[in-house]
């Protein structure tokens, strides 16, 4: 049994929540640390919620996961959350009214923090620290059945859509990132295209030329007769390792030119200066195209910012990269105002003095806030860019 830090903590109720699928040492280390603050109550995500958020079935059912957690010495009680979505525990938290709510950095969201503030519950974010000499663990790192990468977009994106590029050509900048966490569905990290990649190739990307894989995935992702075309930056971002930019001619679905950065120094530099903060999945009724205002000047602002961001990235000029990163995002919002809402603007206001620049992942409306920074931002996590490991 993990001993509390002092008798002052003995009777405190500590609430933690998650899916805890494939229980591993990282889970145990987190639960043990949480238990130093009081009696741990686990709010367990239901099978339905996990399928909704992650787009996959659980390995172990909710009843089996509950049974295993109840056998962990540092856990006091376990209940299955009654709600759905990223905040599936909200009603349960209001009913239990714990003293403390504890999350890991990659489990933090402003919505959780604000809810705790509203209910008068102390909110604590822990770093993911492995026990003793054990390696760091997360469910995603163990789930070798789905090592297919995700995609993160940095600048110029939306230019892959012909209704944007018809106003002018330009570059999009993305990177393929390792699945160090399992990103939520409808979050702007190309999760729907990634699911298609898993359907197509199952466990791993085949040992083919990345551009060929990108074309295959783009075609598979967009069946004949599709009314809405998934932009090709998603397929390209998933399949091409490293940091990439690709050029779209006017009105084109597919880029005419590709450029890549595989220099380890540049990649490490970018990883050190990018942080991600969890927001919430886009609502089902969210429509980013409902209030668009696209013209040649706004597209030019977008593509100029993308071009300058790439130059700054190559030089590892953080100040200039930050300016163009933010400028690209502002150009996106000028064309698609629905990307932002008051809730997101409140989150941005909270990090404005800590980050050099920021943007929303994908089409906005929720998902993740991607930030450029000189130092660690509390309640955020890092990315790992996928390296080139073959001669294809």
N, C-alpha and C positions, 0 to 999 in steps of 0.2 A: 504494500500500500504506500502510495506517495504521501509523505507527511506535508501538511500545510506549512507555509512560511512562519506563521505565528498563530496563536490561539485566536487572534482577532479575525482571522480568515475562516476559522473552523466552521461556523454556522452559515457562512455566505453561500448563496446559490449561484453557481456559474453555469451559464448557458452556452453551448456550442452547437453548431449545426453543420450538416454536410451529408453526403451520400455514403461515405465510408465503404465503398465497394472495394473488393480485393484488399482487405485489411492488411496493412503493412507497418514497418517500423516507423515510418514518418507519421502515420496516424497515432501510434502509441506514444511517440515522443511529444506530439502536440497535446494529447489527452493528459499525459503525465504532467506537462508544464501547466496546463489549465487547472489541474487538480491542486497545484500549490496555492491557488487563490480561493479554493473552497470546494464544496460538493458539486461535481460535474453532472449536469443534466444535458443529455444529448438529444437534440431535435433532429430526427433522421428524415432525410428526403425520401419520399415515397417512390415506388417504381414508376408511377405515372409522371411525376415531376421530373425525374432524371431523364426519362425518354423525351419529355417536352424540351428540356434545356440542353441536353447533350446530343439528342438525335440518335440515341442507341439504347438497346436493352441493357439492363444491369447484368453483371456476371452472377451475383447472388441476389435473391429476392429480398424484399424489405423485411420479411419475417426472419430470414436467415441472418441478415445483417444486424438486426436488432438482437438476436440471440447471441451473436459473437461479441457485440459491444457490451452486453450485460455481463459477459464473462471477463471483461477487462477490469482489473482491480481499481484503477483510477477513475472508473465511471460509476456514478451513483445511481442514476436512473436513465432510461431511454424511452422516448415516445416517438411515434411517426408523425411528422408534421401534417397538419390538417389542411393546409392550403395548397396552392400550386404556384409555379413560376419561381423566380429568383428569391422572392420574399415569401416562400411557402410557410414559413414559421411565424408570420406576423401575428395571427390570432393566438397562437400558442404562447408567444412571448408576452402578449398582453395579459393572458390568463395566469401564466406562471410568475410573472414579474420577478425575474432573478435580480440579484444585486449587480452581477457583472455579465456582460456578453463578450466572449473572446473569439477572435478569428485569426487566421493566418493572413500574411500580406496579400496573397493572391485570392483570398476569400473576402477581402475588404470591399465595401462599396459605400458611397456616400449615403445611399438610401438606408443602409443598416445603421450608420452613425447617426443620421437624423432621427430615425425611429427611436433609438436608445435615448437620445437627448429629449425627445418628446415624452418618453415614459419614465425618465429619471433613472436610467440604468447606466452604470459605468461601462464604457466601451474600450476594449483593449485589443490592439493588433500585435500579434507575435511574429517574430522572424522565424523562418523555417530552418531550424537547427537540428541536425541529426544527433542521435545519441552516441556518445563515446566515439569509437572509430568506425561506426557504421556509415555507409554512403548515404547521401541525401536521397530521399524517396518521395515520389508522388504517385498517385494511381496511374497517371498518364505515362510516366516513365516506365512503369511495369507492364502497361498494356501493349505488349509487342504486337498485338493483332492489328493495331492502327497506328503505325509510325509515319503515315502519310503527313507531310508538312502542312502548315497553314500559310497564309499570305498576309503580309502587312503592307499597307500602302503609305507612302511618304509624301509624294507631291505629284501634281498634274493629273491625278486620277479623276475620272469622269470623261476624260478625252477619249476613252475607249468606246464610248457610246456615239454612234453616228449623228444623233440629234444634237450632240455637242460639237463634235469635230467638223460638222458641216460648216461651222462658223470660222474654222481655222484649224490647221494641223498643230501637232505638238507631241511632247514626250510625257510618258507616265513613269514614275519611279516607284518600285516595290522591292520587297525582299522576301525570300522564302525563309520561314522560321520553323525551328524544331518544335514539336508538340510537348514542350516542357510543362504546360498545363492543358487541360481540355477546355477550349474556349466554348462559351455558350452559343447555342443556335441563335440566329438572327442578331449577330453581334458585329458584323462588318469585317470578320476575319476569314471570309471565303468559306464558311462552314458548309454551305449547301453544295458548292463546287467540290469541296473536299470529300463530301459524302459520295458524290458521283465518282470521284477518283477511287474511293474504296470499293464501290460497286464494280468498277472497271478492272482494277488491278489487285484487289483484295489487300494483301499485307504490305507490299512495298512498291515503290515506283520501279518499273522495269529498267534494265540496263540499256536504255536507248538514248539517242540524242535528246536533250531536254526540249528543244524546240519542236521536235516531232511529237513528243509526249504532250506538249502544250496544245498542239493542233488537234490531236486525238481527243484530249479531254474537253476542249472547247466544243468540238462537234458532238461529243457524247452528252455534254451538258445542255446543248441546245438542239433538241430533236426537231426534225422537219415540221414546219407549221407552228412552231412556238410563237406565241403572241408577244412575249417579253423575252428579250435576248439577254442572257447573263454575259456581262462584259468579259472580253478575253483577258483582261489584266488578272482575273482570278485564276484562270488556268495557267497563265504564264507565271504568275507569282508563286504558285504551288510547285511547279515542275522545274523551274530554273533556279539552281543554287546560287548563293551569293546575293549581291545587291545588283539590281538590273534596272535599266531604263529602255523603253521601246517607243518608237516613233509612229504616230498615226497620221496618215494623209487625210485630206478632207473627206469626210463621209465614210471612213473605212472601219470595218469590224476588226481587221487584223493588221498589226503593225508591219511597216516596211523595213525597219532597221532595229537592231538590237545592240546594246552595249552593256558590259558587265564589269563589276568590280569583284575580284577575288583576292585582292591583296589583304593578307591577314592583319596587317597593321591598321588599315582603314576599317575593316570589319570589326575588330576589337574596339576601336575608337567609337564607332557608332553604337555598339552594344553598351558601352560604358555610359553613353549620354542619352539613351532612350529608356524611358520608363512608361509603364502602362498602369492605368487605374481602371478597375471594374466599375461600370455604370449599371446597366440593366439591359436585358434583351429588348429589341424594338417591339413595341406593341403590335399585335396582329393586324390592327386597323391602320397602322402607320403607312402613309403614302408620301414619300419624299418628292414625287413628281406633281403633287397637287397644287403647287404654287411656284412654278419655275419662272425665271426671268433670264433667259440666255440670249446673249448677243455677241457680236464679234469682239468688242472691247473687253468684255468680261472673260471671254475665252483667251484672248491675248494675255490678260493679266495672269490667268491660270498657267498658261504654257511658258510664259517668261519666267515666272517664279520657279517652275519645275526645272527649267534649263539652268537657272542660277543656283538652285539648290544642289544640283548634280555637280556643278563646278566647285562649289564650296565643300561638298562631301569629299571630292577627290583631294582637295587641299587640306582637309581636316580643319577647316576654318569654322569653329563652333558658332561664333557670333553671326557670321553671314549665313551659315546653314540655318540657324534658328530664324533669322529674319525671313528667308525665303520659304521655309517650312510653314511659318505662320501666314505669310502672304498667300501661299497656295491655298491654305485652308480658308482664308477670308474670301478668296476668289470663288471657291466652291460654294460657300454660304451665300455669296451675292447672287449666284445662279440658282441655288436650291435653298431658299430661306427655311424650309421645313426641317433641314438637318438639325437646327437648333431649337430648343424650347427653354422656358424659364428655368426648369429644373436643371438642365445641362448648364445653362449660363451661371447658375448658382454654384455649381461644382467648379467651373472654370474660375470664378471669382475667388474661390477658396485656395486655388493653387497659383494664382496670377503672380504673386510675389516670390514664389518658389521655383517656377519653371521659366525657361527662356522662351518657349513656344509650345503650342499644343494644337491638336486636331482631333476630330472624331474618327474612329475607325469606319471604313466603308461609307455607307450612305447616311450615317448619323442616326438621330432619333433615339440613341441609346448605345449599347455595345460597350466600347472601351474608349477611354481618353488616352491618346498617345502624346507623350510629353518629351520635349528636349530639355535637358537639365545639366548643370555642372556637378550636381551632387544628388545623393539619394533623397527622394521625396517620400515622406511617410505614407504608408498604406499603398505603395505601388510596387510593381515587380518588374524584372528585367526580361528581355527577350534573348534568344540564342539563334543567330542566323545560321542557316544550313550551309555548310561548306561543300565545295566541290570535291568529290572523292573518286572521280573516274576520269578517263580521257575522252569520254563521249562528247 
